[in-house]
Amino acid sequence: MGKAAREQLTRALNEHLNTIHETFQMLDQTPASSLEKVGWKEVIQMGEQVSKQATTVGMLYTGETPGVKALEENMAAYFNMLQGFLLLSHGSSMGAGPTSSSCILKTVKQVTDSSFMLLQEAVSSYGSQSKAQKLSIPRLVGAVWDACAALKKTPTTNITAIGRAMTQVAVSVKDVLREMKELKPASSDPRMNLLVRVLQKQ
Protein backbone atom coordinates (compact mmCIF):
# COMPACT_ATOMS: atom_id res chain seq x y z
CA MET A 1 0.00 0.00 0.00
CA GLY A 2 2.82 2.40 0.93
CA LYS A 3 4.68 1.74 -2.31
CA ALA A 4 1.57 2.20 -4.45
CA ALA A 5 0.75 5.43 -2.64
CA ARG A 6 4.28 6.78 -3.18
CA GLU A 7 4.09 5.92 -6.87
CA GLN A 8 0.78 7.76 -7.15
CA LEU A 9 2.20 10.77 -5.36
CA THR A 10 5.36 10.68 -7.45
CA ARG A 11 3.34 10.82 -10.68
CA ALA A 12 1.36 13.78 -9.38
CA LEU A 13 4.55 15.50 -8.22
CA ASN A 14 6.28 15.03 -11.58
CA GLU A 15 3.33 16.55 -13.43
CA HIS A 16 3.45 19.61 -11.19
CA LEU A 17 7.23 19.88 -11.52
CA ASN A 18 7.04 19.83 -15.31
CA THR A 19 4.49 22.64 -15.28
CA ILE A 20 6.61 24.76 -12.95
CA HIS A 21 9.75 24.13 -15.00
CA GLU A 22 7.95 25.41 -18.10
CA THR A 23 6.78 28.49 -16.23
CA PHE A 24 10.24 29.11 -14.78
CA GLN A 25 11.80 29.15 -18.25
CA MET A 26 9.67 32.18 -18.98
CA LEU A 27 11.75 34.16 -16.47
CA ASP A 28 14.69 34.03 -18.88
CA GLN A 29 12.65 35.98 -21.40
CA THR A 30 12.04 39.71 -21.46
CA PRO A 31 8.47 40.49 -20.34
CA ALA A 32 6.16 41.57 -23.17
CA SER A 33 5.62 45.32 -23.38
CA SER A 34 1.88 44.72 -23.06
CA LEU A 35 2.39 43.09 -19.67
CA GLU A 36 1.52 45.21 -16.66
CA LYS A 37 4.48 45.78 -14.36
CA VAL A 38 4.11 44.14 -10.98
CA GLY A 39 5.44 45.78 -7.83
CA TRP A 40 7.98 43.77 -5.85
CA LYS A 41 5.76 44.13 -2.79
CA GLU A 42 3.23 41.86 -4.48
CA VAL A 43 5.95 39.28 -5.09
CA ILE A 44 6.92 39.42 -1.41
CA GLN A 45 3.29 38.94 -0.38
CA MET A 46 2.94 35.92 -2.65
CA GLY A 47 6.20 34.60 -1.23
CA GLU A 48 4.64 34.80 2.22
CA GLN A 49 1.79 32.63 0.97
CA VAL A 50 4.29 30.10 -0.38
CA SER A 51 5.95 30.10 3.03
CA LYS A 52 2.61 29.39 4.71
CA GLN A 53 1.96 26.57 2.27
CA ALA A 54 5.32 25.05 3.19
CA THR A 55 4.28 25.25 6.85
CA THR A 56 1.14 23.30 5.99
CA VAL A 57 3.27 20.55 4.43
CA GLY A 58 5.30 20.38 7.61
CA MET A 59 2.17 20.17 9.75
CA LEU A 60 0.94 17.19 7.74
CA TYR A 61 3.98 15.26 8.95
CA THR A 62 3.82 16.19 12.63
CA GLY A 63 1.53 13.32 13.55
CA GLU A 64 0.31 10.24 11.78
CA THR A 65 1.10 9.70 8.10
CA PRO A 66 -1.24 11.95 6.09
CA GLY A 67 -3.69 10.47 3.63
CA VAL A 68 -2.74 10.36 -0.03
CA LYS A 69 -5.63 12.63 -0.98
CA ALA A 70 -4.66 15.20 1.64
CA LEU A 71 -1.09 15.31 0.37
CA GLU A 72 -2.17 15.47 -3.27
CA GLU A 73 -4.49 18.38 -2.52
CA ASN A 74 -1.74 20.12 -0.59
CA MET A 75 0.71 19.65 -3.46
CA ALA A 76 -1.80 21.04 -5.95
CA ALA A 77 -2.41 24.10 -3.77
CA TYR A 78 1.33 24.56 -3.23
CA PHE A 79 2.17 24.42 -6.93
CA ASN A 80 -0.69 26.75 -7.84
CA MET A 81 0.74 29.22 -5.33
CA LEU A 82 4.24 28.69 -6.71
CA GLN A 83 3.10 29.27 -10.28
CA GLY A 84 1.39 32.50 -9.28
CA PHE A 85 4.60 33.52 -7.54
CA LEU A 86 6.62 32.90 -10.71
CA LEU A 87 4.19 34.86 -12.88
CA LEU A 88 4.29 37.83 -10.53
CA SER A 89 8.09 37.65 -10.43
CA HIS A 90 8.16 37.72 -14.21
CA GLY A 91 5.93 40.79 -14.27
CA SER A 92 8.13 42.53 -11.71
CA SER A 93 11.18 42.22 -13.97
CA MET A 94 9.72 44.53 -16.60
CA GLY A 95 12.18 47.36 -17.22
CA ALA A 96 14.84 45.72 -15.06
CA GLY A 97 18.45 45.81 -16.22
CA PRO A 98 20.65 42.71 -16.52
CA THR A 99 22.02 42.99 -12.98
CA SER A 100 18.61 43.55 -11.41
CA SER A 101 17.07 40.73 -13.46
CA SER A 102 19.86 38.42 -12.34
CA CYS A 103 19.15 39.25 -8.68
CA ILE A 104 15.45 38.59 -9.15
CA LEU A 105 16.08 35.29 -10.94
CA LYS A 106 18.52 34.12 -8.26
CA THR A 107 16.12 34.85 -5.40
CA VAL A 108 13.13 33.34 -7.17
CA LYS A 109 15.14 30.21 -7.98
CA GLN A 110 15.95 29.76 -4.29
CA VAL A 111 12.23 29.74 -3.49
CA THR A 112 11.40 27.23 -6.22
CA ASP A 113 14.39 24.97 -5.53
CA SER A 114 13.72 24.81 -1.78
CA SER A 115 10.05 24.11 -2.48
CA PHE A 116 10.95 21.29 -4.88
CA MET A 117 13.24 19.72 -2.30
CA LEU A 118 10.55 19.90 0.38
CA LEU A 119 7.85 18.30 -1.74
CA GLN A 120 10.18 15.65 -3.14
CA GLU A 121 11.16 14.69 0.40
CA ALA A 122 7.51 14.70 1.48
CA VAL A 123 6.69 12.22 -1.27
CA SER A 124 9.77 10.01 -0.88
CA SER A 125 9.30 9.76 2.88
CA TYR A 126 5.59 8.99 2.62
CA GLY A 127 4.78 5.99 4.80
CA SER A 128 8.38 5.72 5.97
CA GLN A 129 9.15 4.95 9.59
CA SER A 130 12.60 6.51 9.30
CA LYS A 131 13.15 9.16 11.95
CA ALA A 132 15.83 10.79 9.82
CA GLN A 133 13.38 11.37 6.98
CA LYS A 134 10.73 12.71 9.32
CA LEU A 135 13.23 15.11 10.84
CA SER A 136 14.27 16.31 7.40
CA ILE A 137 10.81 17.75 6.69
CA PRO A 138 11.02 20.56 9.31
CA ARG A 139 14.53 21.43 8.11
CA LEU A 140 13.34 21.72 4.51
CA VAL A 141 10.34 23.78 5.58
CA GLY A 142 12.82 26.12 7.26
CA ALA A 143 14.77 26.38 4.00
CA VAL A 144 11.61 27.55 2.22
CA TRP A 145 11.00 30.11 4.97
CA ASP A 146 14.54 31.46 4.56
CA ALA A 147 14.21 31.65 0.77
CA CYS A 148 10.91 33.52 1.02
CA ALA A 149 12.30 35.87 3.68
CA ALA A 150 15.22 36.68 1.37
CA LEU A 151 12.75 38.24 -1.08
CA LYS A 152 12.58 41.27 1.21
CA LYS A 153 16.32 41.84 0.72
CA THR A 154 16.28 41.57 -3.06
CA PRO A 155 17.31 44.80 -4.86
CA THR A 156 14.23 46.30 -6.49
CA THR A 157 15.98 48.88 -8.70
CA ASN A 158 18.83 48.69 -11.20
CA ILE A 159 20.91 51.17 -9.18
CA THR A 160 20.55 49.16 -5.97
CA ALA A 161 21.35 45.91 -7.76
CA ILE A 162 24.46 47.36 -9.40
CA GLY A 163 25.58 48.89 -6.11
CA ARG A 164 25.26 45.56 -4.33
CA ALA A 165 27.12 43.76 -7.12
CA MET A 166 29.97 46.30 -6.94
CA THR A 167 30.15 45.88 -3.16
CA GLN A 168 30.42 42.11 -3.53
CA VAL A 169 33.21 42.50 -6.10
CA ALA A 170 35.06 44.93 -3.83
CA VAL A 171 34.83 42.49 -0.91
CA SER A 172 36.10 39.65 -3.10
CA VAL A 173 39.06 41.71 -4.34
CA LYS A 174 39.89 42.72 -0.76
CA ASP A 175 39.88 39.07 0.33
CA VAL A 176 42.08 38.04 -2.59
CA LEU A 177 44.51 40.87 -1.86
CA ARG A 178 44.74 39.86 1.80
CA GLU A 179 45.44 36.24 0.87
CA MET A 180 48.06 37.26 -1.67
CA LYS A 181 49.81 39.45 0.89
CA GLU A 182 50.00 36.42 3.16
CA LEU A 183 51.55 34.42 0.33
CA LYS A 184 53.99 37.14 -0.68
CA PRO A 185 56.81 36.38 1.81
CA ALA A 186 56.86 32.77 0.73
CA SER A 187 56.76 33.56 -2.96
CA SER A 188 59.75 34.43 -5.09
CA ASP A 189 57.71 34.49 -8.29
CA PRO A 190 58.01 38.03 -9.76
CA ARG A 191 54.64 37.61 -11.45
CA MET A 192 52.99 37.15 -8.05
CA ASN A 193 54.69 40.27 -6.70
CA LEU A 194 53.59 42.25 -9.75
CA LEU A 195 49.99 41.11 -9.33
CA VAL A 196 50.00 42.15 -5.67
CA ARG A 197 51.23 45.63 -6.59
CA VAL A 198 48.55 45.98 -9.27
CA LEU A 199 45.78 44.99 -6.86
CA GLN A 200 47.08 47.37 -4.21
CA LYS A 201 46.59 50.25 -6.64
CA GLN A 202 42.93 49.37 -7.24
N, C-alpha and C positions, 0 to 999 in steps of 0.2 A: 504493500500500500504506500509506504514511504517513498519507494523508488518511483512508482507510477506518478505520485503527486509531484515529486521533484521534476520529472520529465515534463509534466503538464505546465508547471510553473516556468521551467526553462524555455519552453516554446513561446509562452506568453512574453517572457522577458526579452527574448531575442527579437520578437516582432517590434516591441517598444524601442529596443536599442537601435534597430535599423531605421526606424522613423526619426529618432533623435539625431542619428548620424547624418541623415539627409538634411535635416533642418540646420544642423551645426555647420555643414559645408556652406550654407548660405552666408555665414558670417565672413567668409573670405571674399565675398563679392561686395562691391560698392552699392549701397542702398539706392533704389530707384528714386529719381528726383520727385516723383509723384507721391512718394511715401512721406507720411507726416513724421516729423522728428519727435522722438520720445525723450522726455527728460530723464536724467539718470536717477532721479528720486523714485520714479516709477519702477525702474529696474531694481533698485534697492528694496522697495516694498514687495515686489514679486519674489525677490531672493528670500525675504523673511517668510513668505508663504512656503517656499521650498524647504526652508529650515524647519518649519513646523511640520511639514509632511515627513521629513526625515525623523522627527521626534515620534511621530505616529508609528513609523516602522519599528523604531526601538521599543515602543510600548507594547507592540504585538508580541515581542519576544521576552517580555519580563515575567510572564507566567507560563502557562501551558502552551504547547505548540499551537499556533493559530490555525484556523481552518484554511483550506486551499482557496475557497471563495473569498474569504476576508483578505488574504494576501494578494490575490489577483485584483480585487477591487482597489486595494491600497496602491498597488503598482500602477494601475491605470490612472488613478487620481494623481499620483506622483509624476508620472510622465506627461500628463496633460499640463500640470503646473510647470514642469521643466520646459516643455515646448513653448508655453506662453512666455516664460522667462527668456528663452533664446530669441523669440520674435521681438520682444521689447528691446533686448540688447542690440539686435540688428538695427532697429529703428533709432536707437540712441547714438549709433555711430555715424549718422548722416552729418556730413560736413567735417568729420574728424580727420585730422592729418594722420600720416603713417605711424608716428610714435604713439599718438593717442589711441588709434585703432588697435595697435599692438597691445597696449595696456588693457584695453577692454577685452580683447580676445583672450589674453592670458588669464584674467580674472574669471571670465565666464567659463573657460575651460576647466578651471579648478573646481567650480561648482558642479559642472556636468561629470567630470571624472570622479569626484568624491561620491556623487550620487550613484554612478554606475557601480562603483566598488561596494557601496552599501547594499544595493539591491541584489547584486550578484552573490554577495555573501549571505544575504537573507534567503535566497533561493537554494544555494548550495548547502546551507546548514539546516534546511527544513527537515524536521523529524530527527535531526541528529541529537545524540545524547552527550556529545563532546562539550565539555565545559569551556574549552579553549575557543570553540566556534561561537558559543553563546556570549562569551566575554568580548569577542571581536565586534559584535554588533554595536554596543555602546561606544566603542572607540571610533568606529566608522561614522556613527551618527555625529560624534564630536567633530570629525573631519569636515562633515558637511556644514556644521555650524560655523566652523572657522572660515571655510571658503565663502559662505554667505556674508559673514561679518566683514570680510576683506573687501566686499563691494563698496563699503562706506569709505574706504581709503583709496579707491581707484581715482586717478586724475580724470577730471571731467572736462578739461579744456586742453587744447594743444600746447599752450604755454606751460601749464602745470606739468603735463606729461614730459615735455622736453626738458624742463627744469629738473624733474626727478631723474630722468635718464642721465643728464649731465652730472648730477650729484653722484649717481652710482658709478659712473666712469671715473670721476675724480677720486672716489674712495678706493676703487680698484687700482688706479695708478699709484696712489699713496701707499697701498699695501705692497704692491710690487716693488716700489722704490725702497721701502723699508727692508724687504727681504733681500734685495740686491745689495744694500749697504751692509747687511749682515754677512753676505757672501764675499764681499769685496776683499777683506784681509786675506782670505784663503785663496783668492783667485789671482793668477798672474796673467790671465788672458787679457790682452790690451783691448779686445773688442768688448769685453764685459765692462772694463773701466770706462770706455767711451760711452757705452749705453747708459751707465749710471750718471755720467756728467750731462748727457742729453736730457734725461728724465728730471734731473735736478733743476734744469732751466725752465721746465714746463710750469 
